Amino acid sequence: MANSLQDVIDVGGQDGFLAVVSTLRSDATIQSSVVNAGVLSHPVDHAEVVGFVTYGRMKLANLWIRPQLSVTFRAGWRWVTVEGRAELIGPDDPGTDLDAEGRRLLLRHVFTAAGGVHDDWDAYDRTMAEQRRTAVLTRPSRIYSN
């Protein structure tokens, strides 16, 4: 059976949608970090994508120049990896079709798709704005698992 984004939901949901994101540094070495990520509908064309939110300077610097990435979800010995190109949607990414309100709502959507819940959305919005958080959306070019 071919791997799909449903596999991401099935595996990721078992461990709080924790995932390892790997990007490529300028010296061709790999930079990895753990994030919460999930599957959601793209805010413009509604295609299913994998998304996470970041503000890490290194990860964003890598993705602005080299947008290739992999996102691996695991639960026990089960895992699934999504590879693709990052689309960055944030306050420092002028190429997006979303205005400030659209970006605010997108950050909430990514958060909830990654299993997040919040009891004070106004505080969440303020923190995301203060930290200049960016949504990273990836259309899968390859999905594989064990």
SULWOJO-V344747 format. One record per residue. RES is the residue in one letter. NEAR is the number of other C-alpha atoms within 8 Angstrom. Layout:
RES:NEAR + RES:NEAR
//
This chain:
M:2 + A:3 + N:9 + S:7 + L:9 + Q:7 + D:9 + V:14 + I:11 + D:8 + V:14 + G:15 + G:10 + Q:8 + D:9 + G:9 + F:14 + L:12 + A:13 + V:12 + V:12 + S:11 + T:15 + L:13 + R:10 + S:6 + D:4 + A:6 + T:7 + I:8 + Q:9 + S:8 + S:7 + V:8 + V:10 + N:13 + A:15 + G:15 + V:14 + L:11 + S:8 + H:10 + P:6 + V:5 + D:5 + H:7 + A:7 + E:10 + V:12 + V:13 + G:14 + F:14 + V:14 + T:10 + Y:10 + G:6 + R:6 + M:6 + K:11 + L:10 + A:8 + N:13 + L:13 + W:8 + I:6 + R:9 + P:11 + Q:11 + L:13 + S:12 + V:11 + T:11 + F:14 + R:13 + A:10 + G:5 + W:5 + R:9 + W:12 + V:14 + T:12 + V:13 + E:13 + G:12 + R:11 + A:12 + E:8 + L:11 + I:12 + G:11 + P:9 + D:5 + D:8 + P:6 + G:4 + T:8 + D:5 + L:8 + D:7 + A:7 + E:7 + G:8 + R:11 + R:9 + L:8 + L:10 + L:12 + R:8 + H:9 + V:16 + F:14 + T:9 + A:11 + A:14 + G:11 + G:7 + V:6 + H:6 + D:4 + D:6 + W:7 + D:6 + A:7 + Y:9 + D:9 + R:8 + T:8 + M:10 + A:8 + E:7 + Q:7 + R:10 + R:12 + T:12 + A:14 + V:12 + L:13 + T:12 + R:11 + P:11 + S:8 + R:7 + I:12 + Y:8 + S:8 + N:5
//
